[in-house]
Amino acid sequence: DSLALPWEKFYRSEYMGSGTQALSFAVAIAIQGKSKTPDPEVIIPAYGCPDLVAAVVAQNARPVLVDLVPNSPYMSDVGIRKAITSSTVALVAVGFLGMSERLNLLAEICAENNILLIEDSAQCFPPASSYKPFADCIVLSFGRGKPINLMGGGGLLLRRSMAEEAISNLRRYPVKALTIGKAWFVKRKIFNLLLARIPYYMLEKIPLLGIGDTRFHKLQHLFRLRIPKNLLLAGIHSFYSRPQIHLRYNTELKVLNKFGWRCLTNDLDGGSWQASNHRMLRYPVLAPSMDMRERAVDALYAAGIGASRFYGQSLDQVDGVSEWLTRGDYPVAKDFAARLFTLPTHEDVRSADVFLVAEILSGLRQG
Ligand SMILES: *Cc1c(COP(=O)(O)O)cnc(C)c1O
């Protein structure tokens, strides 16, 4: 127990049944902090996981979507400022496949407007707030296909100054223990093998695996989870054993920039912690057009590279989500969803695979 988790200086760790549950409890904390707000609203990005909506509506709050900055996964700060009303209780800063949101900017906006900043780091490890405590709370997911795969569970990290009160509220939820026996290890092993061997887009079609699932599921129950710390540390260790293959992709795919393709991790600040200590869950690329994206995914798949369209649509277009939203239009998120594809980054991706990807995509731009 002597090894520290990266956020422990600033945050207390609580564990819940899933990342969605942890996010939902973070929303409950925000609502409680502004108890005079009759119809609480929570700001989330217009491109993202439908679980964001489920977590918000489970607390009887309204999700308010904000469009993105063009050619990026970041929420538009102009859009955020327009979306804030006297009913806004929280802003969810969602990291994308290993790229954290611009937390310093969002923390400033939240402080000016007295709203809670929640860092959803389900796809990023470690969370950006471990280095500097930007967020009031941080959400982690230990689900399949997330950085720390414990086959389920989530983390809610609470800023130490607010933790006491929040944790006394958490006590109303039942506690379960994460049951890990032989079967659990075998299942995880099989899952990891499948992830490495079978094209991602085929895995996405196996509902039992529950990855790349872009359907809306209502959140029914919240419960706390007891997770042994050594299991968490082992999961972290295994994430860091992945290669930093995104750096290789950055180099080999650079030529495509001239032809209107964009490798999103090229925009990361080279001197930041993200560049040095960092692994991507998948490698995101924007094609110049939707047609090119379709051709890229097909050509890569034919060559045995597990490319994926990822969510494939903006959040408001996901079945079952729109009834929870007020009407709005999110052209940048739609465009992002139409042109994005992602490439694998797991430990079996070799330099030769990256060369092959570069060759295939370069061929497309000429064809
Ligand atoms: C997966 C995910 C969640 C939900 O986590 P679960 O553990 O699957 O409930 C929340 N936010 C983001 C950004 C995610 O990718």
The ligand as a MOL file (V3000), in Angstrom:
LIG
                    3D

  0  0  0     0  0            999 V3000
M  V30 BEGIN CTAB
M  V30 COUNTS 15 15 0 0 0
M  V30 BEGIN ATOM
M  V30 1 C -16.4550 4.8420 -21.1730 0
M  V30 2 C -16.6820 6.2430 -20.8090 0
M  V30 3 C -17.5130 6.5930 -19.7410 0
M  V30 4 C -18.2800 5.5800 -18.9510 0
M  V30 5 O -17.4930 4.6690 -18.2600 0
M  V30 6 P -18.1100 3.2260 -17.9050 0
M  V30 7 O -17.1400 2.6770 -16.9040 0
M  V30 8 O -18.1380 2.4560 -19.1730 0
M  V30 9 O -19.4490 3.4580 -17.3310 0
M  V30 10 C -17.6640 7.9390 -19.4430 0
M  V30 11 N -17.0470 8.8850 -20.1520 0
M  V30 12 C -16.2350 8.5800 -21.1800 0
M  V30 13 C -15.5550 9.6890 -21.9140 0
M  V30 14 C -16.0350 7.2540 -21.5530 0
M  V30 15 O -15.2340 6.9710 -22.5800 0
M  V30 END ATOM
M  V30 BEGIN BOND
M  V30 1 1 1 2
M  V30 2 1 2 3
M  V30 3 2 2 14
M  V30 4 1 3 4
M  V30 5 2 3 10
M  V30 6 1 4 5
M  V30 7 1 5 6
M  V30 8 2 6 7
M  V30 9 1 6 8
M  V30 10 1 6 9
M  V30 11 1 10 11
M  V30 12 2 11 12
M  V30 13 1 12 13
M  V30 14 1 12 14
M  V30 15 1 14 15
M  V30 END BOND
M  V30 END CTAB
M  END
